[in-house]
Amino acid sequence: PYHHFATRNDLLVAVAIEGFARLRAAIERAERGGSSPHDRMRRRLSAYLRFALEHGHHYRVMFHPLLRDAATHPELDATARAAFEGLVE
């Protein structure tokens, strides 16, 4: 896959974007059927933890130190924020 990206960093950004999109989908799926705000929050947090445990490689890339500067990766920043909105709601 590296040959499809200009730099290693571009590859990491693409993997992180995919990871945050998948995390957001997992959080959205988990909250369906929650009977109370407390239950929905518990489901969201469980989905987050389950994602981190089941997709450890993705998770590590999502929080890789090279990707911390959100200003240089606006699409990654937007995708990450969208994923975390599900937790913050």
Phi, psi and omega in degrees: 000335183302328183293346180269001183232147182293323182221166175299321180298320178298322177295315178299319178299315180298317179295319180294319178300315178299318180298314179294325177295318178292322177297315179301316179297320179295319179294317179296318178297320185293325185281344178298135178087359177292133186273341181216164176303320179298314180296318179297320179294317177300318179296318179298312181295322177296320178296320178299310180296318179298318178299313181299320181286319184278338182233053185302321180295314177300314183301317179297321178292321181303329183244026180296139181303330180292344185255012184288335182277092184299331182297332181271354181224071186299323180292320177296316179301315181295319180293319179295316179299319179298321179295318183282341175301326178297330178277325186282331180312000000 
